[in-house]
């Protein structure tokens, strides 16, 4: 299980001025995934990681962000990022 206290969230100052937008960017550390170096906070569903690990990571990310409602995570909007 990810350790939420060790998760690092990064926010953008210009996005923080939008009152209805709760946002953050994550780093790769302190997650449940065993791929990409282990203990990785992988938030994307890939063929290299398990769905269970990614779902745990997403819940931990949203919990750290404060995006829970009645103990259920809010919808998550993600981007597709290519490392090349």
VENCOR-V936578 format. One record per residue. N is the residue number from 1. PHI is phi in whole degrees, -180 to 180 (* if undefined). PSI is psi in whole degrees, -180 to 180 (none if undefined). Layout:
n = {N;N}
phi = {PHI;PHI}
psi = {PSI;PSI}
This chain:
n = {1;2;3;4;5;6;7;8;9;10;11;12;13;14;15;16;17;18;19;20;21;22;23;24;25;26;27;28;29;30;31;32;33;34;35;36;37;38;39;40;41;42;43;44;45;46;47;48;49;50;51;52;53;54;55;56;57;58;59;60;61;62;63;64;65;66;67;68;69;70;71;72;73;74;75;76;77;78;79;80;81;82;83;84}
phi = {*;-62;-100;-55;-66;-97;-69;-110;-111;-117;-116;-103;-56;-69;-75;-68;-81;-86;-62;-91;-101;-104;-141;-170;-114;-106;-101;-91;-87;69;-113;-96;-73;-98;-95;58;103;81;49;-93;-92;-75;-106;-108;-76;-132;-73;-91;-127;-85;-61;-61;-64;-65;-63;-62;-61;-64;-64;-62;-61;-67;-64;-62;-73;86;-105;-122;-132;53;66;-109;-70;-67;-61;-113;-100;-121;-116;-95;-115;-113;-97;-143}
psi = {135;150;99;-32;-22;-6;139;121;137;133;157;127;-43;-32;-26;-15;-10;111;-32;-3;119;119;160;156;146;163;-178;-6;158;40;-173;-15;141;0;173;38;-3;150;41;141;64;124;-1;139;116;169;-15;-9;157;149;-40;-45;-43;-42;-41;-44;-43;-42;-42;-43;-49;-35;-46;-36;-20;25;58;144;119;44;10;140;146;164;145;128;125;162;155;120;134;125;111;none}
